[in-house]
């Protein structure tokens, strides 16, 4: 970015402002990604972590994405891993909040609980 040039908003902010987050390219990719292999899940978590860190409302967006019912369990794992990475492993943190969201698969909930078992 040049000094004095236009400032660029993070991707999530632009999608929210336009009211187009559900139809955004990233949401479209994430909602259809089957994430059958560990390496794919790791890649998706890295992508989501990057987006989440670059946007001040990134964790809210990840919560919204996690609550969607049309996501494969592998993507929900990736979202959980991204939230754990961004917010940290805290018993009262955002990752613990994912457990209360609708559509949290049992195996993903077990994964989150396991990650939070030895925190704080």
MODELLER restraints for C-alpha pairs under 7 A, 6 or more apart:
rsr = mdl.restraints
at = mdl.atoms
rsr.add(forms.Gaussian(group=physical.xy_distance, feature=features.Distance(at['CA:10:A'], at['CA:54:A']), mean=6.13, stdev=0.5))
rsr.add(forms.Gaussian(group=physical.xy_distance, feature=features.Distance(at['CA:10:A'], at['CA:55:A']), mean=5.42, stdev=0.5))
rsr.add(forms.Gaussian(group=physical.xy_distance, feature=features.Distance(at['CA:12:A'], at['CA:55:A']), mean=6.38, stdev=0.5))
rsr.add(forms.Gaussian(group=physical.xy_distance, feature=features.Distance(at['CA:12:A'], at['CA:58:A']), mean=6.93, stdev=0.5))
rsr.add(forms.Gaussian(group=physical.xy_distance, feature=features.Distance(at['CA:13:A'], at['CA:55:A']), mean=6.82, stdev=0.5))
rsr.add(forms.Gaussian(group=physical.xy_distance, feature=features.Distance(at['CA:15:A'], at['CA:21:A']), mean=4.73, stdev=0.5))
rsr.add(forms.Gaussian(group=physical.xy_distance, feature=features.Distance(at['CA:15:A'], at['CA:24:A']), mean=6.57, stdev=0.5))
rsr.add(forms.Gaussian(group=physical.xy_distance, feature=features.Distance(at['CA:21:A'], at['CA:27:A']), mean=6.89, stdev=0.5))
rsr.add(forms.Gaussian(group=physical.xy_distance, feature=features.Distance(at['CA:30:A'], at['CA:75:A']), mean=6.93, stdev=0.5))
rsr.add(forms.Gaussian(group=physical.xy_distance, feature=features.Distance(at['CA:31:A'], at['CA:70:A']), mean=6.44, stdev=0.5))
rsr.add(forms.Gaussian(group=physical.xy_distance, feature=features.Distance(at['CA:31:A'], at['CA:71:A']), mean=5.08, stdev=0.5))
rsr.add(forms.Gaussian(group=physical.xy_distance, feature=features.Distance(at['CA:32:A'], at['CA:71:A']), mean=6.89, stdev=0.5))
rsr.add(forms.Gaussian(group=physical.xy_distance, feature=features.Distance(at['CA:33:A'], at['CA:72:A']), mean=6.98, stdev=0.5))
rsr.add(forms.Gaussian(group=physical.xy_distance, feature=features.Distance(at['CA:34:A'], at['CA:72:A']), mean=5.64, stdev=0.5))
rsr.add(forms.Gaussian(group=physical.xy_distance, feature=features.Distance(at['CA:34:A'], at['CA:74:A']), mean=6.65, stdev=0.5))
rsr.add(forms.Gaussian(group=physical.xy_distance, feature=features.Distance(at['CA:35:A'], at['CA:41:A']), mean=5.46, stdev=0.5))
rsr.add(forms.Gaussian(group=physical.xy_distance, feature=features.Distance(at['CA:35:A'], at['CA:74:A']), mean=4.86, stdev=0.5))
rsr.add(forms.Gaussian(group=physical.xy_distance, feature=features.Distance(at['CA:35:A'], at['CA:75:A']), mean=6.23, stdev=0.5))
rsr.add(forms.Gaussian(group=physical.xy_distance, feature=features.Distance(at['CA:36:A'], at['CA:74:A']), mean=6.64, stdev=0.5))
rsr.add(forms.Gaussian(group=physical.xy_distance, feature=features.Distance(at['CA:41:A'], at['CA:74:A']), mean=6.01, stdev=0.5))
rsr.add(forms.Gaussian(group=physical.xy_distance, feature=features.Distance(at['CA:41:A'], at['CA:75:A']), mean=6.64, stdev=0.5))
rsr.add(forms.Gaussian(group=physical.xy_distance, feature=features.Distance(at['CA:41:A'], at['CA:78:A']), mean=5.49, stdev=0.5))
rsr.add(forms.Gaussian(group=physical.xy_distance, feature=features.Distance(at['CA:42:A'], at['CA:78:A']), mean=6.67, stdev=0.5))
rsr.add(forms.Gaussian(group=physical.xy_distance, feature=features.Distance(at['CA:44:A'], at['CA:78:A']), mean=5.81, stdev=0.5))
rsr.add(forms.Gaussian(group=physical.xy_distance, feature=features.Distance(at['CA:45:A'], at['CA:78:A']), mean=4.26, stdev=0.5))
rsr.add(forms.Gaussian(group=physical.xy_distance, feature=features.Distance(at['CA:45:A'], at['CA:79:A']), mean=6.09, stdev=0.5))
rsr.add(forms.Gaussian(group=physical.xy_distance, feature=features.Distance(at['CA:45:A'], at['CA:81:A']), mean=6.00, stdev=0.5))
rsr.add(forms.Gaussian(group=physical.xy_distance, feature=features.Distance(at['CA:45:A'], at['CA:82:A']), mean=5.19, stdev=0.5))
rsr.add(forms.Gaussian(group=physical.xy_distance, feature=features.Distance(at['CA:46:A'], at['CA:82:A']), mean=6.91, stdev=0.5))
rsr.add(forms.Gaussian(group=physical.xy_distance, feature=features.Distance(at['CA:48:A'], at['CA:79:A']), mean=6.72, stdev=0.5))
rsr.add(forms.Gaussian(group=physical.xy_distance, feature=features.Distance(at['CA:48:A'], at['CA:82:A']), mean=5.97, stdev=0.5))
rsr.add(forms.Gaussian(group=physical.xy_distance, feature=features.Distance(at['CA:49:A'], at['CA:82:A']), mean=4.64, stdev=0.5))
rsr.add(forms.Gaussian(group=physical.xy_distance, feature=features.Distance(at['CA:49:A'], at['CA:86:A']), mean=6.58, stdev=0.5))
rsr.add(forms.Gaussian(group=physical.xy_distance, feature=features.Distance(at['CA:51:A'], at['CA:58:A']), mean=6.64, stdev=0.5))
rsr.add(forms.Gaussian(group=physical.xy_distance, feature=features.Distance(at['CA:52:A'], at['CA:58:A']), mean=3.94, stdev=0.5))
rsr.add(forms.Gaussian(group=physical.xy_distance, feature=features.Distance(at['CA:52:A'], at['CA:59:A']), mean=5.83, stdev=0.5))
rsr.add(forms.Gaussian(group=physical.xy_distance, feature=features.Distance(at['CA:53:A'], at['CA:86:A']), mean=6.59, stdev=0.5))
rsr.add(forms.Gaussian(group=physical.xy_distance, feature=features.Distance(at['CA:59:A'], at['CA:83:A']), mean=6.83, stdev=0.5))
rsr.add(forms.Gaussian(group=physical.xy_distance, feature=features.Distance(at['CA:62:A'], at['CA:79:A']), mean=6.47, stdev=0.5))
rsr.add(forms.Gaussian(group=physical.xy_distance, feature=features.Distance(at['CA:63:A'], at['CA:98:A']), mean=6.86, stdev=0.5))
rsr.add(forms.Gaussian(group=physical.xy_distance, feature=features.Distance(at['CA:66:A'], at['CA:76:A']), mean=5.94, stdev=0.5))
rsr.add(forms.Gaussian(group=physical.xy_distance, feature=features.Distance(at['CA:66:A'], at['CA:79:A']), mean=6.58, stdev=0.5))
rsr.add(forms.Gaussian(group=physical.xy_distance, feature=features.Distance(at['CA:67:A'], at['CA:101:A']), mean=5.81, stdev=0.5))
rsr.add(forms.Gaussian(group=physical.xy_distance, feature=features.Distance(at['CA:67:A'], at['CA:102:A']), mean=5.61, stdev=0.5))
rsr.add(forms.Gaussian(group=physical.xy_distance, feature=features.Distance(at['CA:67:A'], at['CA:103:A']), mean=6.05, stdev=0.5))
rsr.add(forms.Gaussian(group=physical.xy_distance, feature=features.Distance(at['CA:69:A'], at['CA:103:A']), mean=5.96, stdev=0.5))
rsr.add(forms.Gaussian(group=physical.xy_distance, feature=features.Distance(at['CA:73:A'], at['CA:105:A']), mean=6.85, stdev=0.5))
rsr.add(forms.Gaussian(group=physical.xy_distance, feature=features.Distance(at['CA:76:A'], at['CA:108:A']), mean=6.93, stdev=0.5))
rsr.add(forms.Gaussian(group=physical.xy_distance, feature=features.Distance(at['CA:77:A'], at['CA:108:A']), mean=5.74, stdev=0.5))
rsr.add(forms.Gaussian(group=physical.xy_distance, feature=features.Distance(at['CA:80:A'], at['CA:95:A']), mean=6.38, stdev=0.5))
rsr.add(forms.Gaussian(group=physical.xy_distance, feature=features.Distance(at['CA:80:A'], at['CA:112:A']), mean=6.91, stdev=0.5))
rsr.add(forms.Gaussian(group=physical.xy_distance, feature=features.Distance(at['CA:83:A'], at['CA:94:A']), mean=6.75, stdev=0.5))
rsr.add(forms.Gaussian(group=physical.xy_distance, feature=features.Distance(at['CA:83:A'], at['CA:95:A']), mean=5.73, stdev=0.5))
rsr.add(forms.Gaussian(group=physical.xy_distance, feature=features.Distance(at['CA:84:A'], at['CA:95:A']), mean=5.71, stdev=0.5))
rsr.add(forms.Gaussian(group=physical.xy_distance, feature=features.Distance(at['CA:87:A'], at['CA:93:A']), mean=6.75, stdev=0.5))
rsr.add(forms.Gaussian(group=physical.xy_distance, feature=features.Distance(at['CA:87:A'], at['CA:94:A']), mean=6.49, stdev=0.5))
rsr.add(forms.Gaussian(group=physical.xy_distance, feature=features.Distance(at['CA:89:A'], at['CA:115:A']), mean=6.97, stdev=0.5))
rsr.add(forms.Gaussian(group=physical.xy_distance, feature=features.Distance(at['CA:89:A'], at['CA:116:A']), mean=5.69, stdev=0.5))
rsr.add(forms.Gaussian(group=physical.xy_distance, feature=features.Distance(at['CA:89:A'], at['CA:119:A']), mean=5.78, stdev=0.5))
rsr.add(forms.Gaussian(group=physical.xy_distance, feature=features.Distance(at['CA:90:A'], at['CA:116:A']), mean=6.44, stdev=0.5))
rsr.add(forms.Gaussian(group=physical.xy_distance, feature=features.Distance(at['CA:90:A'], at['CA:119:A']), mean=5.71, stdev=0.5))
rsr.add(forms.Gaussian(group=physical.xy_distance, feature=features.Distance(at['CA:90:A'], at['CA:120:A']), mean=5.79, stdev=0.5))
rsr.add(forms.Gaussian(group=physical.xy_distance, feature=features.Distance(at['CA:91:A'], at['CA:116:A']), mean=6.11, stdev=0.5))
rsr.add(forms.Gaussian(group=physical.xy_distance, feature=features.Distance(at['CA:91:A'], at['CA:119:A']), mean=6.68, stdev=0.5))
rsr.add(forms.Gaussian(group=physical.xy_distance, feature=features.Distance(at['CA:91:A'], at['CA:120:A']), mean=6.89, stdev=0.5))
rsr.add(forms.Gaussian(group=physical.xy_distance, feature=features.Distance(at['CA:95:A'], at['CA:112:A']), mean=6.92, stdev=0.5))
rsr.add(forms.Gaussian(group=physical.xy_distance, feature=features.Distance(at['CA:99:A'], at['CA:109:A']), mean=5.89, stdev=0.5))
